Amino acid sequence: MSDLSKVPVTIVTGFLGAGKTTLISHLIRSAGGRRLAVVVNEFGTLGVDGDILKGCAIPDCPAENIVELANGCICCTVADDFIPTIETLLALDPRPDHILIETSGLALPKPLLKAFDWPAIRSRITVDGVITLADAEAVAAGRFAPDLDAIDAQRAADPSIDHETPLSEVFEDQLACADLVLLTKCDLAGVDAVVVARKLIAAEMRHTLPVIELVDGVIDPRIVLGLGAAAEDDIAARPSHHDGEDEHEHDDFDSFVVAWPEIADPAELASRIETLAAQGDVLRVKGYAAVAGKPMRLLVQAVGARVRTHYDRLWHSDEARTSQLVVIAERDRLDPVAIRAALIG
């Protein structure tokens, strides 16, 4: 790569828990000699994904090449956060060969694409592609593809009611902006559900795109990197529910951090999270827990009622053994007092 060439950027988007961090972790380890840099945009003040990725750092993607932007949408804070971050990465020596951007699970990708038209970086970077991840099991369950006939019938009966949910709009916008769709967690969904998910995704897309099945984020980097889409040049061809708006809002969602000392039983914590999800009160829970008598930190990742935990590393001698979880929910379902009580009693 010559100094005059543009640095390609891949935007990795997808709904909460679709597997974005797992994919990027795999790409870091399998980049084939490319010097990578990563920008992680968290929704919430507790940085979980960035910490996970830094744990995957290798010489071609050292920890200093992994930047976390927490508690703010990077496309809403272009001048303050996004542009300085990109300029810092471009100034690295050696300069990255490729930059990966992991959006928040609630992000709308199109406003981020528009940020690449900023004069300070326009001539120095190009959007190689927008990769949208979709959870096969969740999509097959119909969470982001409502019954259009039923909705039309309801609207005809009462046109004052809007039956589009914020979650469906996020999902549809992510598909509409994509150059490639990765269908994740196919092993959990099963063959029949994958077929259903593919049909639902095809029905939502405005034009035909490749849909590739994925397990544990494993994919040949040549498929994902090097698409050459120059997505910043065809923004108009990527429709959004929010076209025509001066800016987009994240007011439909909110997050907060629950912190407490050690827990006694990881299974009980998982059960409490599952109960909250069954009640429809939370979308996503992620963070760490200190387990009494265990020298290692427990990583907690929950999407709806699916809760996964594993011990990811030893506690450092200079850090407090405390448990911290980010809880993300739709704003009208977010009751911090009640959710905290449900999690820790």
C-alpha positions in Angstrom: 0.0 0.0 0.0 1.5 3.4 -1.0 1.3 6.4 1.2 -1.0 8.1 -1.3 -3.6 5.3 -1.3 -6.7 5.4 0.8 -7.0 3.2 3.8 -10.0 0.8 3.5 -12.5 0.8 6.3 -14.9 -2.0 7.0 -18.0 -1.2 9.1 -19.4 -4.2 11.0 -22.9 -3.6 12.1 -25.8 -5.8 13.3 -28.3 -6.0 16.1 -27.4 -6.6 19.8 -25.6 -9.8 20.3 -25.4 -10.8 16.7 -21.7 -11.7 17.0 -19.8 -8.6 15.9 -17.1 -8.8 18.5 -16.6 -12.5 17.8 -16.2 -11.8 14.1 -13.7 -9.0 14.6 -11.7 -11.2 17.1 -11.4 -13.8 14.4 -10.3 -11.3 11.8 -7.6 -9.9 14.1 -6.2 -13.4 14.5 -6.6 -14.3 10.8 -5.7 -11.1 9.0 -2.9 -12.8 7.0 -0.2 -10.1 7.7 -2.5 -7.1 7.3 -1.9 -4.4 9.9 -5.3 -3.8 11.4 -6.8 -1.1 13.6 -10.2 -1.4 15.3 -12.7 1.2 16.6 -15.3 -0.2 18.9 -18.4 1.9 19.6 -20.1 0.8 22.8 -23.7 1.6 23.9 -23.2 2.3 27.6 -20.3 3.5 29.8 -18.8 0.1 30.7 -16.5 -1.0 27.9 -16.8 -4.7 27.4 -16.3 -5.4 23.7 -13.1 -3.2 23.6 -11.6 -5.1 26.5 -12.4 -8.5 24.8 -10.8 -7.4 21.6 -7.7 -6.0 23.3 -7.3 -9.5 24.7 -7.0 -10.7 21.1 -4.2 -8.3 20.2 -1.3 -9.6 18.1 1.8 -7.8 16.6 -0.2 -6.9 13.5 -3.0 -5.4 15.6 -1.5 -4.3 19.0 -3.6 -3.1 21.8 -2.8 0.6 21.0 -4.5 0.0 17.6 -7.8 -0.8 19.3 -9.8 2.2 20.3 -13.0 2.2 22.3 -15.6 5.0 22.0 -18.1 4.5 24.8 -21.4 6.1 25.7 -22.1 7.9 22.5 -22.9 7.2 18.8 -19.8 7.9 16.8 -21.9 9.3 13.9 -23.5 11.7 16.3 -20.2 13.1 17.6 -18.2 13.3 14.4 -16.1 16.3 15.2 -15.5 15.5 18.8 -14.8 11.8 18.7 -14.9 10.0 15.3 -12.7 12.3 13.2 -9.9 12.6 15.9 -10.0 8.9 16.4 -9.6 8.1 12.7 -6.9 10.8 12.3 -5.0 9.2 15.3 -5.2 5.8 13.6 -4.0 7.1 10.3 -1.0 8.8 12.0 0.2 5.5 13.4 3.6 4.3 12.3 3.3 1.9 10.7 0.0 3.0 9.3 -2.8 0.4 9.4 -3.6 -1.5 6.2 -7.2 -1.8 7.2 -9.5 -0.3 9.8 -12.5 -2.2 11.3 -15.3 -0.3 12.9 -17.7 -2.2 15.2 -20.8 -0.2 15.7 -23.1 -0.3 18.7 -25.8 -2.9 18.3 -28.3 0.0 18.2 -26.5 2.1 15.6 -27.9 3.1 12.2 -25.1 2.6 9.7 -26.1 5.2 7.1 -25.4 8.3 9.3 -22.0 6.8 10.0 -21.4 6.4 6.2 -22.1 10.1 5.8 -19.4 10.9 8.4 -16.8 9.6 5.9 -17.6 12.6 3.7 -15.9 14.8 6.3 -13.3 16.8 4.5 -10.5 16.0 7.0 -10.6 12.3 6.1 -12.5 12.0 2.8 -9.3 11.9 0.7 -7.5 9.4 3.1 -10.0 6.6 3.7 -12.6 4.6 1.8 -15.5 2.4 3.1 -14.4 -1.0 1.7 -17.8 -2.4 2.8 -20.6 -2.5 5.3 -21.0 -6.0 6.8 -24.3 -6.7 8.5 -24.6 -9.6 11.0 -28.0 -11.2 11.7 -28.7 -13.7 14.4 -30.3 -16.7 12.6 -32.1 -17.9 15.6 -33.6 -14.5 16.5 -34.5 -13.7 12.9 -36.2 -17.1 12.4 -38.3 -16.3 15.5 -39.7 -13.3 13.7 -38.4 -10.7 16.0 -37.4 -8.3 13.2 -39.7 -9.3 10.4 -43.3 -8.6 11.3 -46.3 -10.0 9.5 -46.7 -7.3 6.8 -50.2 -8.3 5.9 -51.4 -8.2 9.5 -49.7 -4.8 9.9 -51.4 -3.4 6.8 -54.7 -4.7 8.0 -54.3 -3.1 11.4 -53.2 0.2 9.9 -56.2 0.2 7.6 -58.4 -0.3 10.6 -56.7 2.4 12.7 -54.3 4.6 10.6 -53.3 6.6 13.7 -51.4 3.7 15.0 -47.8 3.1 13.9 -47.0 -0.6 14.2 -43.4 -0.3 13.2 -41.2 -0.9 16.3 -37.8 0.8 16.8 -36.1 -2.5 16.8 -37.5 -3.5 13.4 -36.4 -0.1 12.0 -32.8 -0.6 13.2 -32.7 -4.1 11.7 -34.1 -3.0 8.3 -31.7 0.0 8.1 -28.8 -2.3 8.8 -29.8 -4.7 6.0 -30.5 -1.8 3.6 -27.0 -0.4 4.1 -25.2 -3.7 3.8 -22.8 -4.9 1.1 -22.7 -8.4 2.6 -24.9 -10.2 5.2 -23.5 -12.7 7.6 -26.0 -15.1 9.2 -24.6 -16.0 12.6 -25.1 -18.6 15.2 -26.5 -21.1 12.6 -25.4 -24.0 14.8 -27.8 -22.8 17.6 -30.7 -22.1 15.2 -30.7 -25.4 13.3 -31.2 -26.1 9.7 -34.9 -25.4 9.5 -34.5 -22.0 11.3 -31.7 -21.0 9.0 -33.9 -21.6 6.0 -36.6 -19.4 7.6 -34.1 -16.7 8.5 -32.8 -16.5 5.0 -36.3 -16.1 3.6 -37.1 -13.3 6.1 -33.9 -11.5 5.4 -34.4 -11.7 1.6 -37.9 -10.3 2.0 -36.5 -7.2 3.9 -33.6 -6.5 1.5 -34.3 -4.0 -1.4 -31.7 -5.7 -3.6 -30.0 -9.1 -3.8 -26.9 -9.5 -1.5 -24.8 -12.4 -0.6 -25.9 -14.1 2.7 -23.2 -16.3 4.2 -23.8 -18.6 7.1 -21.4 -18.3 10.0 -20.5 -20.2 13.2 -18.4 -18.7 16.0 -17.3 -15.8 13.8 -15.1 -18.0 11.6 -14.8 -16.8 8.0 -12.0 -16.4 5.4 -10.9 -12.8 5.7 -10.7 -12.6 1.9 -14.5 -12.8 1.9 -15.0 -9.9 4.3 -12.0 -7.6 3.6 -11.3 -6.2 0.2 -14.9 -5.8 -1.1 -13.9 -2.4 -2.7 -17.5 -1.1 -2.3 -16.5 2.6 -1.8 -19.8 2.8 0.1 -19.3 6.5 0.8 -19.9 7.1 -2.9 -23.3 5.4 -3.2 -25.0 6.5 0.0 -28.2 7.4 -1.9 -28.6 3.8 -2.9 -28.8 2.7 0.7 -32.3 3.7 1.9 -33.1 4.4 5.5 -36.2 5.0 7.6 -34.5 8.2 8.7 -33.7 9.7 5.3 -34.4 13.4 5.2 -33.8 13.8 8.9 -31.0 16.2 10.0 -29.9 13.8 12.7 -31.1 10.5 14.2 -32.0 9.8 17.7 -31.2 7.0 20.1 -33.9 8.0 22.6 -35.8 4.8 22.0 -33.1 3.0 24.0 -31.1 3.5 27.2 -28.5 1.7 29.3 -27.2 1.8 32.8 -24.6 -0.1 34.8 -25.4 -2.4 37.7 -22.4 -2.8 40.0 -22.1 -5.0 43.1 -19.5 -7.1 44.9 -18.9 -10.8 44.4 -21.6 -13.3 43.4 -22.0 -16.7 44.9 -23.6 -18.7 42.0 -23.2 -17.9 38.3 -26.2 -20.2 37.5 -28.4 -18.1 39.7 -27.3 -14.9 37.9 -28.0 -16.4 34.5 -31.4 -17.5 35.7 -32.2 -14.0 36.9 -31.2 -12.5 33.5 -33.4 -15.1 31.7 -36.3 -14.1 33.9 -35.9 -10.4 33.1 -35.7 -11.2 29.4 -38.8 -13.4 29.5 -40.7 -10.4 31.0 -39.5 -8.3 28.1 -37.6 -5.8 30.3 -34.1 -6.0 28.8 -32.6 -6.5 25.4 -29.0 -7.1 26.2 -26.9 -7.7 29.3 -23.1 -7.8 29.1 -20.2 -7.4 31.5 -18.2 -9.1 34.2 -18.9 -10.8 37.5 -16.6 -11.7 40.4 -17.4 -15.1 41.7 -16.6 -15.9 45.3 -13.7 -18.3 45.5 -12.8 -18.1 41.8 -9.5 -16.4 40.7 -10.8 -15.7 37.2 -13.3 -13.1 35.9 -16.6 -14.3 34.7 -17.6 -12.8 31.3 -21.4 -12.5 30.9 -23.1 -12.0 27.5 -26.9 -12.2 27.2 -29.2 -11.5 24.3 -32.7 -11.9 25.4 -33.1 -15.1 27.3 -29.9 -16.6 25.8 -27.2 -16.2 28.4 -23.6 -17.3 28.0 -20.9 -17.1 30.6 -17.3 -18.2 30.7 -14.2 -17.4 32.7 -12.1 -15.2 30.4 -9.0 -14.3 32.4 -7.4 -14.0 35.9 -8.3 -10.9 37.9 -5.4 -8.4 37.9 -3.8 -7.8 41.2 -4.4 -4.0 40.9 -8.2 -4.2 40.1 -11.1 -4.5 42.4 -13.1 -7.8 42.4 -16.4 -6.2 41.6 -19.3 -7.3 39.3 -20.5 -4.8 36.7 -23.1 -5.4 34.0 -24.4 -3.1 31.3 -28.1 -3.4 30.9 -29.7 -2.2 27.6 -33.4 -1.8 27.2 -36.1 0.2 25.4 -36.5 3.4 27.3 -40.1 2.8 28.3 -39.2 -0.6 29.7 -36.1 0.6 31.6 -36.7 0.7 35.4 -33.2 0.7 36.9 -34.4 0.1 40.5 -36.6 -2.8 39.5 -34.0 -4.3 37.2 -31.2 -4.0 39.8 -33.4 -5.7 42.4 -34.2 -8.5 39.9 -30.5 -9.1 39.2 -29.0 -8.9 42.7 -31.9 -9.0 45.0 
